[in-house]
Amino acid sequence: MLQDNIFLKIIAKQIPADILYEDERCLAFRDIKPQAPTHVLIIPRKVIATHADITAVDSELIGHLHVVAVQLAEQLQLEEGYRIVINCKDGGGQVVPHLHFHLLGGRRFAWPPG
């Protein structure tokens, strides 16, 4: 259910998370099932179910999430490179119905992804 998911509980501080960044628009925390040595999730506080639900109204917010990703990559010393992944809907591998960016780093990535 969109209004009752783990990310909303993390935003509300109902469940703990290893939070690396927080402001009035977003939150970033370590993934509990990391797929790389560094795996951070960056989520907007605003409820946006999937990437397909982004509208022009969200342009500034989406840009802010990208700026936060760059700042975190620098903070986490990912100078060798990193990957940002956005899964969209079940067929795209999205598990939680709340838009989120995966910031992955600390290892070499292959192309195409799995």
Phi and psi restraints in degrees (range 20) as a CNS / XPLOR table:
assign (resid 1 and name C) (resid 2 and name N)
       (resid 2 and name CA) (resid 2 and name C) 1.0 -60.2 20.0 2
assign (resid 2 and name N) (resid 2 and name CA)
       (resid 2 and name C) (resid 3 and name N) 1.0 -43.4 20.0 2
assign (resid 2 and name C) (resid 3 and name N)
       (resid 3 and name CA) (resid 3 and name C) 1.0 -82.9 20.0 2
assign (resid 3 and name N) (resid 3 and name CA)
       (resid 3 and name C) (resid 4 and name N) 1.0 0.6 20.0 2
assign (resid 3 and name C) (resid 4 and name N)
       (resid 4 and name CA) (resid 4 and name C) 1.0 -140.0 20.0 2
assign (resid 4 and name N) (resid 4 and name CA)
       (resid 4 and name C) (resid 5 and name N) 1.0 77.3 20.0 2
assign (resid 4 and name C) (resid 5 and name N)
       (resid 5 and name CA) (resid 5 and name C) 1.0 -128.9 20.0 2
assign (resid 5 and name N) (resid 5 and name CA)
       (resid 5 and name C) (resid 6 and name N) 1.0 168.0 20.0 2
assign (resid 5 and name C) (resid 6 and name N)
       (resid 6 and name CA) (resid 6 and name C) 1.0 -60.2 20.0 2
assign (resid 6 and name N) (resid 6 and name CA)
       (resid 6 and name C) (resid 7 and name N) 1.0 -34.4 20.0 2
assign (resid 6 and name C) (resid 7 and name N)
       (resid 7 and name CA) (resid 7 and name C) 1.0 -68.0 20.0 2
assign (resid 7 and name N) (resid 7 and name CA)
       (resid 7 and name C) (resid 8 and name N) 1.0 -39.7 20.0 2
assign (resid 7 and name C) (resid 8 and name N)
       (resid 8 and name CA) (resid 8 and name C) 1.0 -64.7 20.0 2
assign (resid 8 and name N) (resid 8 and name CA)
       (resid 8 and name C) (resid 9 and name N) 1.0 -34.2 20.0 2
assign (resid 8 and name C) (resid 9 and name N)
       (resid 9 and name CA) (resid 9 and name C) 1.0 -69.8 20.0 2
assign (resid 9 and name N) (resid 9 and name CA)
       (resid 9 and name C) (resid 10 and name N) 1.0 -34.6 20.0 2
assign (resid 9 and name C) (resid 10 and name N)
       (resid 10 and name CA) (resid 10 and name C) 1.0 -68.2 20.0 2
assign (resid 10 and name N) (resid 10 and name CA)
       (resid 10 and name C) (resid 11 and name N) 1.0 -44.1 20.0 2
assign (resid 10 and name C) (resid 11 and name N)
       (resid 11 and name CA) (resid 11 and name C) 1.0 -58.7 20.0 2
assign (resid 11 and name N) (resid 11 and name CA)
       (resid 11 and name C) (resid 12 and name N) 1.0 -41.3 20.0 2
assign (resid 11 and name C) (resid 12 and name N)
       (resid 12 and name CA) (resid 12 and name C) 1.0 -79.2 20.0 2
assign (resid 12 and name N) (resid 12 and name CA)
       (resid 12 and name C) (resid 13 and name N) 1.0 -2.0 20.0 2
assign (resid 12 and name C) (resid 13 and name N)
       (resid 13 and name CA) (resid 13 and name C) 1.0 63.4 20.0 2
assign (resid 13 and name N) (resid 13 and name CA)
       (resid 13 and name C) (resid 14 and name N) 1.0 28.0 20.0 2
assign (resid 13 and name C) (resid 14 and name N)
       (resid 14 and name CA) (resid 14 and name C) 1.0 -81.4 20.0 2
assign (resid 14 and name N) (resid 14 and name CA)
       (resid 14 and name C) (resid 15 and name N) 1.0 -24.8 20.0 2
assign (resid 14 and name C) (resid 15 and name N)
       (resid 15 and name CA) (resid 15 and name C) 1.0 -132.5 20.0 2
assign (resid 15 and name N) (resid 15 and name CA)
       (resid 15 and name C) (resid 16 and name N) 1.0 148.9 20.0 2
assign (resid 15 and name C) (resid 16 and name N)
       (resid 16 and name CA) (resid 16 and name C) 1.0 -75.5 20.0 2
assign (resid 16 and name N) (resid 16 and name CA)
       (resid 16 and name C) (resid 17 and name N) 1.0 155.0 20.0 2
assign (resid 16 and name C) (resid 17 and name N)
       (resid 17 and name CA) (resid 17 and name C) 1.0 -152.5 20.0 2
assign (resid 17 and name N) (resid 17 and name CA)
       (resid 17 and name C) (resid 18 and name N) 1.0 153.8 20.0 2
assign (resid 17 and name C) (resid 18 and name N)
       (resid 18 and name CA) (resid 18 and name C) 1.0 -85.2 20.0 2
assign (resid 18 and name N) (resid 18 and name CA)
       (resid 18 and name C) (resid 19 and name N) 1.0 84.8 20.0 2
assign (resid 18 and name C) (resid 19 and name N)
       (resid 19 and name CA) (resid 19 and name C) 1.0 -79.3 20.0 2
assign (resid 19 and name N) (resid 19 and name CA)
       (resid 19 and name C) (resid 20 and name N) 1.0 126.7 20.0 2
assign (resid 19 and name C) (resid 20 and name N)
       (resid 20 and name CA) (resid 20 and name C) 1.0 -102.9 20.0 2
assign (resid 20 and name N) (resid 20 and name CA)
       (resid 20 and name C) (resid 21 and name N) 1.0 -22.7 20.0 2
assign (resid 20 and name C) (resid 21 and name N)
       (resid 21 and name CA) (resid 21 and name C) 1.0 -155.3 20.0 2
assign (resid 21 and name N) (resid 21 and name CA)
       (resid 21 and name C) (resid 22 and name N) 1.0 143.5 20.0 2
assign (resid 21 and name C) (resid 22 and name N)
       (resid 22 and name CA) (resid 22 and name C) 1.0 -155.4 20.0 2
assign (resid 22 and name N) (resid 22 and name CA)
       (resid 22 and name C) (resid 23 and name N) 1.0 135.5 20.0 2
assign (resid 22 and name C) (resid 23 and name N)
       (resid 23 and name CA) (resid 23 and name C) 1.0 -146.5 20.0 2
assign (resid 23 and name N) (resid 23 and name CA)
       (resid 23 and name C) (resid 24 and name N) 1.0 -170.1 20.0 2
assign (resid 23 and name C) (resid 24 and name N)
       (resid 24 and name CA) (resid 24 and name C) 1.0 -69.8 20.0 2
assign (resid 24 and name N) (resid 24 and name CA)
       (resid 24 and name C) (resid 25 and name N) 1.0 -15.9 20.0 2
assign (resid 24 and name C) (resid 25 and name N)
       (resid 25 and name CA) (resid 25 and name C) 1.0 -108.4 20.0 2
assign (resid 25 and name N) (resid 25 and name CA)
       (resid 25 and name C) (resid 26 and name N) 1.0 -22.8 20.0 2
assign (resid 25 and name C) (resid 26 and name N)
       (resid 26 and name CA) (resid 26 and name C) 1.0 -155.6 20.0 2
assign (resid 26 and name N) (resid 26 and name CA)
       (resid 26 and name C) (resid 27 and name N) 1.0 175.7 20.0 2
assign (resid 26 and name C) (resid 27 and name N)
       (resid 27 and name CA) (resid 27 and name C) 1.0 -144.6 20.0 2
assign (resid 27 and name N) (resid 27 and name CA)
       (resid 27 and name C) (resid 28 and name N) 1.0 143.9 20.0 2
assign (resid 27 and name C) (resid 28 and name N)
       (resid 28 and name CA) (resid 28 and name C) 1.0 -132.4 20.0 2
assign (resid 28 and name N) (resid 28 and name CA)
       (resid 28 and name C) (resid 29 and name N) 1.0 135.1 20.0 2
assign (resid 28 and name C) (resid 29 and name N)
       (resid 29 and name CA) (resid 29 and name C) 1.0 -150.6 20.0 2
assign (resid 29 and name N) (resid 29 and name CA)
       (resid 29 and name C) (resid 30 and name N) 1.0 159.5 20.0 2
assign (resid 29 and name C) (resid 30 and name N)
       (resid 30 and name CA) (resid 30 and name C) 1.0 -70.6 20.0 2
assign (resid 30 and name N) (resid 30 and name CA)
       (resid 30 and name C) (resid 31 and name N) 1.0 138.3 20.0 2
assign (resid 30 and name C) (resid 31 and name N)
       (resid 31 and name CA) (resid 31 and name C) 1.0 -70.4 20.0 2
assign (resid 31 and name N) (resid 31 and name CA)
       (resid 31 and name C) (resid 32 and name N) 1.0 139.0 20.0 2
assign (resid 31 and name C) (resid 32 and name N)
       (resid 32 and name CA) (resid 32 and name C) 1.0 -79.1 20.0 2
assign (resid 32 and name N) (resid 32 and name CA)
       (resid 32 and name C) (resid 33 and name N) 1.0 -12.7 20.0 2
assign (resid 32 and name C) (resid 33 and name N)
       (resid 33 and name CA) (resid 33 and name C) 1.0 -127.7 20.0 2
assign (resid 33 and name N) (resid 33 and name CA)
       (resid 33 and name C) (resid 34 and name N) 1.0 70.9 20.0 2
assign (resid 33 and name C) (resid 34 and name N)
       (resid 34 and name CA) (resid 34 and name C) 1.0 -62.9 20.0 2
assign (resid 34 and name N) (resid 34 and name CA)
       (resid 34 and name C) (resid 35 and name N) 1.0 140.7 20.0 2
assign (resid 34 and name C) (resid 35 and name N)
       (resid 35 and name CA) (resid 35 and name C) 1.0 -104.2 20.0 2
assign (resid 35 and name N) (resid 35 and name CA)
       (resid 35 and name C) (resid 36 and name N) 1.0 5.5 20.0 2
assign (resid 35 and name C) (resid 36 and name N)
       (resid 36 and name CA) (resid 36 and name C) 1.0 -158.7 20.0 2
assign (resid 36 and name N) (resid 36 and name CA)
       (resid 36 and name C) (resid 37 and name N) 1.0 163.9 20.0 2
assign (resid 36 and name C) (resid 37 and name N)
       (resid 37 and name CA) (resid 37 and name C) 1.0 -53.5 20.0 2
assign (resid 37 and name N) (resid 37 and name CA)
       (resid 37 and name C) (resid 38 and name N) 1.0 -36.6 20.0 2
assign (resid 37 and name C) (resid 38 and name N)
       (resid 38 and name CA) (resid 38 and name C) 1.0 -115.1 20.0 2
assign (resid 38 and name N) (resid 38 and name CA)
       (resid 38 and name C) (resid 39 and name N) 1.0 121.8 20.0 2
assign (resid 38 and name C) (resid 39 and name N)
       (resid 39 and name CA) (resid 39 and name C) 1.0 -144.3 20.0 2
assign (resid 39 and name N) (resid 39 and name CA)
       (resid 39 and name C) (resid 40 and name N) 1.0 104.3 20.0 2
assign (resid 39 and name C) (resid 40 and name N)
       (resid 40 and name CA) (resid 40 and name C) 1.0 -117.3 20.0 2
assign (resid 40 and name N) (resid 40 and name CA)
       (resid 40 and name C) (resid 41 and name N) 1.0 139.1 20.0 2
assign (resid 40 and name C) (resid 41 and name N)
       (resid 41 and name CA) (resid 41 and name C) 1.0 -102.1 20.0 2
assign (resid 41 and name N) (resid 41 and name CA)
       (resid 41 and name C) (resid 42 and name N) 1.0 133.0 20.0 2
assign (resid 41 and name C) (resid 42 and name N)
       (resid 42 and name CA) (resid 42 and name C) 1.0 -116.9 20.0 2
assign (resid 42 and name N) (resid 42 and name CA)
       (resid 42 and name C) (resid 43 and name N) 1.0 119.0 20.0 2
assign (resid 42 and name C) (resid 43 and name N)
       (resid 43 and name CA) (resid 43 and name C) 1.0 -126.9 20.0 2
assign (resid 43 and name N) (resid 43 and name CA)
       (resid 43 and name C) (resid 44 and name N) 1.0 143.1 20.0 2
assign (resid 43 and name C) (resid 44 and name N)
       (resid 44 and name CA) (resid 44 and name C) 1.0 -78.1 20.0 2
assign (resid 44 and name N) (resid 44 and name CA)
       (resid 44 and name C) (resid 45 and name N) 1.0 149.6 20.0 2
assign (resid 44 and name C) (resid 45 and name N)
       (resid 45 and name CA) (resid 45 and name C) 1.0 -69.3 20.0 2
assign (resid 45 and name N) (resid 45 and name CA)
       (resid 45 and name C) (resid 46 and name N) 1.0 -34.1 20.0 2
assign (resid 45 and name C) (resid 46 and name N)
       (resid 46 and name CA) (resid 46 and name C) 1.0 -65.6 20.0 2
assign (resid 46 and name N) (resid 46 and name CA)
       (resid 46 and name C) (resid 47 and name N) 1.0 136.7 20.0 2
assign (resid 46 and name C) (resid 47 and name N)
       (resid 47 and name CA) (resid 47 and name C) 1.0 -78.3 20.0 2
assign (resid 47 and name N) (resid 47 and name CA)
       (resid 47 and name C) (resid 48 and name N) 1.0 113.6 20.0 2
assign (resid 47 and name C) (resid 48 and name N)
       (resid 48 and name CA) (resid 48 and name C) 1.0 -130.2 20.0 2
assign (resid 48 and name N) (resid 48 and name CA)
       (resid 48 and name C) (resid 49 and name N) 1.0 115.5 20.0 2
assign (resid 48 and name C) (resid 49 and name N)
       (resid 49 and name CA) (resid 49 and name C) 1.0 -63.2 20.0 2
assign (resid 49 and name N) (resid 49 and name CA)
       (resid 49 and name C) (resid 50 and name N) 1.0 -49.9 20.0 2
assign (resid 49 and name C) (resid 50 and name N)
       (resid 50 and name CA) (resid 50 and name C) 1.0 -141.0 20.0 2
assign (resid 50 and name N) (resid 50 and name CA)
       (resid 50 and name C) (resid 51 and name N) 1.0 168.9 20.0 2
assign (resid 50 and name C) (resid 51 and name N)
       (resid 51 and name CA) (resid 51 and name C) 1.0 -58.0 20.0 2
assign (resid 51 and name N) (resid 51 and name CA)
       (resid 51 and name C) (resid 52 and name N) 1.0 -33.4 20.0 2
assign (resid 51 and name C) (resid 52 and name N)
       (resid 52 and name CA) (resid 52 and name C) 1.0 -68.2 20.0 2
assign (resid 52 and name N) (resid 52 and name CA)
       (resid 52 and name C) (resid 53 and name N) 1.0 -13.7 20.0 2
assign (resid 52 and name C) (resid 53 and name N)
       (resid 53 and name CA) (resid 53 and name C) 1.0 -95.5 20.0 2
assign (resid 53 and name N) (resid 53 and name CA)
       (resid 53 and name C) (resid 54 and name N) 1.0 1.3 20.0 2
assign (resid 53 and name C) (resid 54 and name N)
       (resid 54 and name CA) (resid 54 and name C) 1.0 -68.8 20.0 2
assign (resid 54 and name N) (resid 54 and name CA)
       (resid 54 and name C) (resid 55 and name N) 1.0 138.1 20.0 2
assign (resid 54 and name C) (resid 55 and name N)
       (resid 55 and name CA) (resid 55 and name C) 1.0 -123.2 20.0 2
assign (resid 55 and name N) (resid 55 and name CA)
       (resid 55 and name C) (resid 56 and name N) 1.0 175.6 20.0 2
assign (resid 55 and name C) (resid 56 and name N)
       (resid 56 and name CA) (resid 56 and name C) 1.0 -58.5 20.0 2
assign (resid 56 and name N) (resid 56 and name CA)
       (resid 56 and name C) (resid 57 and name N) 1.0 -30.3 20.0 2
assign (resid 56 and name C) (resid 57 and name N)
       (resid 57 and name CA) (resid 57 and name C) 1.0 -61.1 20.0 2
assign (resid 57 and name N) (resid 57 and name CA)
       (resid 57 and name C) (resid 58 and name N) 1.0 -27.0 20.0 2
assign (resid 57 and name C) (resid 58 and name N)
       (resid 58 and name CA) (resid 58 and name C) 1.0 -89.5 20.0 2
assign (resid 58 and name N) (resid 58 and name CA)
       (resid 58 and name C) (resid 59 and name N) 1.0 1.6 20.0 2
assign (resid 58 and name C) (resid 59 and name N)
       (resid 59 and name CA) (resid 59 and name C) 1.0 -54.3 20.0 2
assign (resid 59 and name N) (resid 59 and name CA)
       (resid 59 and name C) (resid 60 and name N) 1.0 -48.2 20.0 2
assign (resid 59 and name C) (resid 60 and name N)
       (resid 60 and name CA) (resid 60 and name C) 1.0 -64.4 20.0 2
assign (resid 60 and name N) (resid 60 and name CA)
       (resid 60 and name C) (resid 61 and name N) 1.0 -41.1 20.0 2
assign (resid 60 and name C) (resid 61 and name N)
       (resid 61 and name CA) (resid 61 and name C) 1.0 -62.4 20.0 2
assign (resid 61 and name N) (resid 61 and name CA)
       (resid 61 and name C) (resid 62 and name N) 1.0 -45.2 20.0 2
assign (resid 61 and name C) (resid 62 and name N)
       (resid 62 and name CA) (resid 62 and name C) 1.0 -64.7 20.0 2
assign (resid 62 and name N) (resid 62 and name CA)
       (resid 62 and name C) (resid 63 and name N) 1.0 -40.0 20.0 2
assign (resid 62 and name C) (resid 63 and name N)
       (resid 63 and name CA) (resid 63 and name C) 1.0 -61.6 20.0 2
assign (resid 63 and name N) (resid 63 and name CA)
       (resid 63 and name C) (resid 64 and name N) 1.0 -40.2 20.0 2
assign (resid 63 and name C) (resid 64 and name N)
       (resid 64 and name CA) (resid 64 and name C) 1.0 -62.8 20.0 2
assign (resid 64 and name N) (resid 64 and name CA)
       (resid 64 and name C) (resid 65 and name N) 1.0 -41.4 20.0 2
assign (resid 64 and name C) (resid 65 and name N)
       (resid 65 and name CA) (resid 65 and name C) 1.0 -60.3 20.0 2
assign (resid 65 and name N) (resid 65 and name CA)
       (resid 65 and name C) (resid 66 and name N) 1.0 -38.4 20.0 2
assign (resid 65 and name C) (resid 66 and name N)
       (resid 66 and name CA) (resid 66 and name C) 1.0 -67.7 20.0 2
assign (resid 66 and name N) (resid 66 and name CA)
       (resid 66 and name C) (resid 67 and name N) 1.0 -40.5 20.0 2
assign (resid 66 and name C) (resid 67 and name N)
       (resid 67 and name CA) (resid 67 and name C) 1.0 -63.7 20.0 2
assign (resid 67 and name N) (resid 67 and name CA)
       (resid 67 and name C) (resid 68 and name N) 1.0 -41.5 20.0 2
assign (resid 67 and name C) (resid 68 and name N)
       (resid 68 and name CA) (resid 68 and name C) 1.0 -61.2 20.0 2
assign (resid 68 and name N) (resid 68 and name CA)
       (resid 68 and name C) (resid 69 and name N) 1.0 -41.0 20.0 2
assign (resid 68 and name C) (resid 69 and name N)
       (resid 69 and name CA) (resid 69 and name C) 1.0 -59.7 20.0 2
assign (resid 69 and name N) (resid 69 and name CA)
       (resid 69 and name C) (resid 70 and name N) 1.0 -43.4 20.0 2
assign (resid 69 and name C) (resid 70 and name N)
       (resid 70 and name CA) (resid 70 and name C) 1.0 -63.1 20.0 2
assign (resid 70 and name N) (resid 70 and name CA)
       (resid 70 and name C) (resid 71 and name N) 1.0 -44.7 20.0 2
assign (resid 70 and name C) (resid 71 and name N)
       (resid 71 and name CA) (resid 71 and name C) 1.0 -62.5 20.0 2
assign (resid 71 and name N) (resid 71 and name CA)
       (resid 71 and name C) (resid 72 and name N) 1.0 -42.1 20.0 2
assign (resid 71 and name C) (resid 72 and name N)
       (resid 72 and name CA) (resid 72 and name C) 1.0 -66.5 20.0 2
assign (resid 72 and name N) (resid 72 and name CA)
       (resid 72 and name C) (resid 73 and name N) 1.0 -41.0 20.0 2
assign (resid 72 and name C) (resid 73 and name N)
       (resid 73 and name CA) (resid 73 and name C) 1.0 -59.2 20.0 2
assign (resid 73 and name N) (resid 73 and name CA)
       (resid 73 and name C) (resid 74 and name N) 1.0 -40.0 20.0 2
assign (resid 73 and name C) (resid 74 and name N)
       (resid 74 and name CA) (resid 74 and name C) 1.0 -67.8 20.0 2
assign (resid 74 and name N) (resid 74 and name CA)
       (resid 74 and name C) (resid 75 and name N) 1.0 -47.7 20.0 2
assign (resid 74 and name C) (resid 75 and name N)
       (resid 75 and name CA) (resid 75 and name C) 1.0 -58.4 20.0 2
assign (resid 75 and name N) (resid 75 and name CA)
       (resid 75 and name C) (resid 76 and name N) 1.0 -38.4 20.0 2
assign (resid 75 and name C) (resid 76 and name N)
       (resid 76 and name CA) (resid 76 and name C) 1.0 -89.7 20.0 2
assign (resid 76 and name N) (resid 76 and name CA)
       (resid 76 and name C) (resid 77 and name N) 1.0 7.4 20.0 2
assign (resid 76 and name C) (resid 77 and name N)
       (resid 77 and name CA) (resid 77 and name C) 1.0 58.1 20.0 2
assign (resid 77 and name N) (resid 77 and name CA)
       (resid 77 and name C) (resid 78 and name N) 1.0 49.1 20.0 2
assign (resid 77 and name C) (resid 78 and name N)
       (resid 78 and name CA) (resid 78 and name C) 1.0 -94.8 20.0 2
assign (resid 78 and name N) (resid 78 and name CA)
       (resid 78 and name C) (resid 79 and name N) 1.0 44.0 20.0 2
assign (resid 78 and name C) (resid 79 and name N)
       (resid 79 and name CA) (resid 79 and name C) 1.0 -65.5 20.0 2
assign (resid 79 and name N) (resid 79 and name CA)
       (resid 79 and name C) (resid 80 and name N) 1.0 -19.1 20.0 2
assign (resid 79 and name C) (resid 80 and name N)
       (resid 80 and name CA) (resid 80 and name C) 1.0 -78.1 20.0 2
assign (resid 80 and name N) (resid 80 and name CA)
       (resid 80 and name C) (resid 81 and name N) 1.0 -13.4 20.0 2
assign (resid 80 and name C) (resid 81 and name N)
       (resid 81 and name CA) (resid 81 and name C) 1.0 129.1 20.0 2
assign (resid 81 and name N) (resid 81 and name CA)
       (resid 81 and name C) (resid 82 and name N) 1.0 165.4 20.0 2
assign (resid 81 and name C) (resid 82 and name N)
       (resid 82 and name CA) (resid 82 and name C) 1.0 -157.9 20.0 2
assign (resid 82 and name N) (resid 82 and name CA)
       (resid 82 and name C) (resid 83 and name N) 1.0 170.7 20.0 2
assign (resid 82 and name C) (resid 83 and name N)
       (resid 83 and name CA) (resid 83 and name C) 1.0 -127.5 20.0 2
assign (resid 83 and name N) (resid 83 and name CA)
       (resid 83 and name C) (resid 84 and name N) 1.0 140.2 20.0 2
assign (resid 83 and name C) (resid 84 and name N)
       (resid 84 and name CA) (resid 84 and name C) 1.0 -113.8 20.0 2
assign (resid 84 and name N) (resid 84 and name CA)
       (resid 84 and name C) (resid 85 and name N) 1.0 127.2 20.0 2
assign (resid 84 and name C) (resid 85 and name N)
       (resid 85 and name CA) (resid 85 and name C) 1.0 -123.3 20.0 2
assign (resid 85 and name N) (resid 85 and name CA)
       (resid 85 and name C) (resid 86 and name N) 1.0 136.7 20.0 2
assign (resid 85 and name C) (resid 86 and name N)
       (resid 86 and name CA) (resid 86 and name C) 1.0 -126.6 20.0 2
assign (resid 86 and name N) (resid 86 and name CA)
       (resid 86 and name C) (resid 87 and name N) 1.0 111.1 20.0 2
assign (resid 86 and name C) (resid 87 and name N)
       (resid 87 and name CA) (resid 87 and name C) 1.0 -86.8 20.0 2
assign (resid 87 and name N) (resid 87 and name CA)
       (resid 87 and name C) (resid 88 and name N) 1.0 142.3 20.0 2
assign (resid 87 and name C) (resid 88 and name N)
       (resid 88 and name CA) (resid 88 and name C) 1.0 -128.2 20.0 2
assign (resid 88 and name N) (resid 88 and name CA)
       (resid 88 and name C) (resid 89 and name N) 1.0 115.0 20.0 2
assign (resid 88 and name C) (resid 89 and name N)
       (resid 89 and name CA) (resid 89 and name C) 1.0 67.0 20.0 2
assign (resid 89 and name N) (resid 89 and name CA)
       (resid 89 and name C) (resid 90 and name N) 1.0 172.2 20.0 2
assign (resid 89 and name C) (resid 90 and name N)
       (resid 90 and name CA) (resid 90 and name C) 1.0 -54.7 20.0 2
assign (resid 90 and name N) (resid 90 and name CA)
       (resid 90 and name C) (resid 91 and name N) 1.0 -45.6 20.0 2
assign (resid 90 and name C) (resid 91 and name N)
       (resid 91 and name CA) (resid 91 and name C) 1.0 -65.1 20.0 2
assign (resid 91 and name N) (resid 91 and name CA)
       (resid 91 and name C) (resid 92 and name N) 1.0 -21.5 20.0 2
assign (resid 91 and name C) (resid 92 and name N)
       (resid 92 and name CA) (resid 92 and name C) 1.0 -96.4 20.0 2
assign (resid 92 and name N) (resid 92 and name CA)
       (resid 92 and name C) (resid 93 and name N) 1.0 3.2 20.0 2
assign (resid 92 and name C) (resid 93 and name N)
       (resid 93 and name CA) (resid 93 and name C) 1.0 92.7 20.0 2
assign (resid 93 and name N) (resid 93 and name CA)
       (resid 93 and name C) (resid 94 and name N) 1.0 9.5 20.0 2
assign (resid 93 and name C) (resid 94 and name N)
       (resid 94 and name CA) (resid 94 and name C) 1.0 -75.3 20.0 2
assign (resid 94 and name N) (resid 94 and name CA)
       (resid 94 and name C) (resid 95 and name N) 1.0 127.0 20.0 2
assign (resid 94 and name C) (resid 95 and name N)
       (resid 95 and name CA) (resid 95 and name C) 1.0 -101.6 20.0 2
assign (resid 95 and name N) (resid 95 and name CA)
       (resid 95 and name C) (resid 96 and name N) 1.0 -43.0 20.0 2
assign (resid 95 and name C) (resid 96 and name N)
       (resid 96 and name CA) (resid 96 and name C) 1.0 -99.3 20.0 2
assign (resid 96 and name N) (resid 96 and name CA)
       (resid 96 and name C) (resid 97 and name N) 1.0 127.8 20.0 2
assign (resid 96 and name C) (resid 97 and name N)
       (resid 97 and name CA) (resid 97 and name C) 1.0 -78.4 20.0 2
assign (resid 97 and name N) (resid 97 and name CA)
       (resid 97 and name C) (resid 98 and name N) 1.0 60.7 20.0 2
assign (resid 97 and name C) (resid 98 and name N)
       (resid 98 and name CA) (resid 98 and name C) 1.0 -153.0 20.0 2
assign (resid 98 and name N) (resid 98 and name CA)
       (resid 98 and name C) (resid 99 and name N) 1.0 121.5 20.0 2
assign (resid 98 and name C) (resid 99 and name N)
       (resid 99 and name CA) (resid 99 and name C) 1.0 -47.6 20.0 2
assign (resid 99 and name N) (resid 99 and name CA)
       (resid 99 and name C) (resid 100 and name N) 1.0 134.1 20.0 2
assign (resid 99 and name C) (resid 100 and name N)
       (resid 100 and name CA) (resid 100 and name C) 1.0 -154.4 20.0 2
assign (resid 100 and name N) (resid 100 and name CA)
       (resid 100 and name C) (resid 101 and name N) 1.0 146.2 20.0 2
assign (resid 100 and name C) (resid 101 and name N)
       (resid 101 and name CA) (resid 101 and name C) 1.0 -101.2 20.0 2
assign (resid 101 and name N) (resid 101 and name CA)
       (resid 101 and name C) (resid 102 and name N) 1.0 135.5 20.0 2
assign (resid 101 and name C) (resid 102 and name N)
       (resid 102 and name CA) (resid 102 and name C) 1.0 -97.4 20.0 2
assign (resid 102 and name N) (resid 102 and name CA)
       (resid 102 and name C) (resid 103 and name N) 1.0 121.5 20.0 2
assign (resid 102 and name C) (resid 103 and name N)
       (resid 103 and name CA) (resid 103 and name C) 1.0 -102.2 20.0 2
assign (resid 103 and name N) (resid 103 and name CA)
       (resid 103 and name C) (resid 104 and name N) 1.0 113.4 20.0 2
assign (resid 103 and name C) (resid 104 and name N)
       (resid 104 and name CA) (resid 104 and name C) 1.0 -118.6 20.0 2
assign (resid 104 and name N) (resid 104 and name CA)
       (resid 104 and name C) (resid 105 and name N) 1.0 137.3 20.0 2
assign (resid 104 and name C) (resid 105 and name N)
       (resid 105 and name CA) (resid 105 and name C) 1.0 -164.9 20.0 2
assign (resid 105 and name N) (resid 105 and name CA)
       (resid 105 and name C) (resid 106 and name N) 1.0 -178.0 20.0 2
assign (resid 105 and name C) (resid 106 and name N)
       (resid 106 and name CA) (resid 106 and name C) 1.0 90.7 20.0 2
assign (resid 106 and name N) (resid 106 and name CA)
       (resid 106 and name C) (resid 107 and name N) 1.0 3.0 20.0 2
assign (resid 106 and name C) (resid 107 and name N)
       (resid 107 and name CA) (resid 107 and name C) 1.0 -153.3 20.0 2
assign (resid 107 and name N) (resid 107 and name CA)
       (resid 107 and name C) (resid 108 and name N) 1.0 168.2 20.0 2
assign (resid 107 and name C) (resid 108 and name N)
       (resid 108 and name CA) (resid 108 and name C) 1.0 -82.5 20.0 2
assign (resid 108 and name N) (resid 108 and name CA)
       (resid 108 and name C) (resid 109 and name N) 1.0 138.8 20.0 2
assign (resid 108 and name C) (resid 109 and name N)
       (resid 109 and name CA) (resid 109 and name C) 1.0 -109.2 20.0 2
assign (resid 109 and name N) (resid 109 and name CA)
       (resid 109 and name C) (resid 110 and name N) 1.0 144.5 20.0 2
assign (resid 109 and name C) (resid 110 and name N)
       (resid 110 and name CA) (resid 110 and name C) 1.0 -99.5 20.0 2
assign (resid 110 and name N) (resid 110 and name CA)
       (resid 110 and name C) (resid 111 and name N) 1.0 164.4 20.0 2
assign (resid 110 and name C) (resid 111 and name N)
       (resid 111 and name CA) (resid 111 and name C) 1.0 -132.9 20.0 2
assign (resid 111 and name N) (resid 111 and name CA)
       (resid 111 and name C) (resid 112 and name N) 1.0 135.8 20.0 2
assign (resid 111 and name C) (resid 112 and name N)
       (resid 112 and name CA) (resid 112 and name C) 1.0 -77.9 20.0 2
assign (resid 112 and name N) (resid 112 and name CA)
       (resid 112 and name C) (resid 113 and name N) 1.0 158.4 20.0 2
assign (resid 112 and name C) (resid 113 and name N)
       (resid 113 and name CA) (resid 113 and name C) 1.0 -68.5 20.0 2
assign (resid 113 and name N) (resid 113 and name CA)
       (resid 113 and name C) (resid 114 and name N) 1.0 168.3 20.0 2
